Amino acid sequence: MNIPFGDLKRQYIAQKPEIDQAIQTVLNSGWFVLGEQGHRFERAFAKYCGAKHGIGVGSGTDALHLGLKACGVQAGDEVITVAHTATPTASGISLLGAIPVFIDIDPESYTLNPNLIEAAITPKTKAILPVHLYGQAADMNAILHIAQKHHLPVVEDCAQAHGTIYGNHKVGTLGDVGCFSFYPSKNLGALGDAGIIITNQDHLAHQVQLLRNYGSITRDVHEILGANSRLDEIQAAILNAKLGQLDAGNKRRQEIAQRYSTSIKHSDIQHPTPKDWGTHTYHLYVIQTSNRDLLRKHLEKCGISTGIHYPTPIHKQPAYAHLSTQPLPVTEHIVNQIVSLPIFPELTDAEIDHIVQSVNAFPA
Ligand SMILES: Cc1ncc(COP(=O)(O)O)c(C=O)c1O
């Protein structure tokens, strides 16, 4: 049996008629950028999240970049975030000429540890950027409390948490702006690059609308300096076709996670810890083991692909080596222990069984 880490072709086949139809509709319309499909998706996704506004952009990285800029972050400002995340979290900050200040994570949720925020705040701090990693929310109440105390905006990186709930709210609606990626492998994925910013604040929505379109909302009037980062009509139509499946996909991911956590019984394996502050939508199922490399080799022999998310924390990446970040003991410890098992809605029960049996057969 060969089990891939992800299989976007299976996902496409499962929804082929709707997706083909969506693409054909756009081709027939002759309108490809900033049109009906994009507006429809912006409204639908904002409604799904419980936000007032949705503004489609070109990618998750752009969503972070433009979201921070709309919140007033400028070159030379500092933004507090984590190093244990996908590198584009920090790119969104660096693209503005701002400086990411990396702090450590909570060892159970793998998300920004709120207890470490205040020590990292300086007069240059202009935003806090928590990441809802692997499908689980960061501890937003604690983060928002500190942000309010210091009058700092909160920009949520929701790239791995479509549909995740914290308290009674979907992620992306708790801070000032929520930034999503629709990279194809995400829980809601386009068939190319795409992203969105959601917000409840009218002035931030207006700023992002300007920033994504050369600083212009009214044709030939350029109010501010802007970028070109728009959600195109083909991607928006595909997302319109797929949005209705997001909850079912997340439910299936939760079922698979449940199978793994109850059936994988191994003395050297630590399962994810779902926190009681919200739901976990399992974009990734990340376990920890002291024998990571041997486990991966063993699973490869069993025909199972695995991943590491992420092997090198951002402060150890060449692009960020100049920042002289303080040691981050939790981050630096777990990056050598983590392994991601395949988890995607189209995984079959037989494949799940094979993964469970193979992990259990790994010598302790
Ligand atoms: C946590 C996180 N933030 C940001 C991004 C960037 O999204 P995109 O690839 O759409 O630019 C990603 C996706 O790779 C991500 O996983």
The ligand as an SDF file (V2000), in Angstrom:
LIG
                    3D

 16 16  0  0  0  0  0  0  0  0999 V2000
    0.8340   29.3270    8.9350 C   0  0  0  0  0  0  0  0  0  0  0  0
    0.9460   29.8540    7.5400 C   0  0  0  0  0  0  0  0  0  0  0  0
    1.0120   31.1820    7.3450 N   0  0  0  0  0  0  0  0  0  0  0  0
    1.0740   31.7040    6.1180 C   0  0  0  0  0  0  0  0  0  0  0  0
    1.0820   30.9200    4.9920 C   0  0  0  0  0  0  0  0  0  0  0  0
    1.2220   31.5600    3.6410 C   0  0  0  0  0  0  0  0  0  0  0  0
    0.1740   31.2890    2.7750 O   0  0  0  0  0  0  0  0  0  0  0  0
    0.4060   31.3160    1.1780 P   0  0  0  0  0  0  0  0  0  0  0  0
    1.2090   30.0970    0.8350 O   0  0  0  0  0  0  0  0  0  0  0  0
   -0.9720   31.2990    0.6080 O   0  0  0  0  0  0  0  0  0  0  0  0
    1.1300   32.5810    0.8640 O   0  0  0  0  0  0  0  0  0  0  0  0
    0.9950   29.5230    5.1390 C   0  0  0  0  0  0  0  0  0  0  0  0
    0.9480   28.6170    3.9670 C   0  0  0  0  0  0  0  0  0  0  0  0
    1.8800   28.0600    3.5330 O   0  0  0  0  0  0  0  0  0  0  0  0
    0.9270   28.9740    6.4470 C   0  0  0  0  0  0  0  0  0  0  0  0
    0.8560   27.6490    6.6510 O   0  0  0  0  0  0  0  0  0  0  0  0
  1  2  1  0
  2  3  1  0
  2 15  2  0
  3  4  2  0
  4  5  1  0
  5  6  1  0
  5 12  2  0
  6  7  1  0
  7  8  1  0
  8  9  2  0
  8 10  1  0
  8 11  1  0
 12 13  1  0
 12 15  1  0
 13 14  2  0
 15 16  1  0
M  END
$$$$
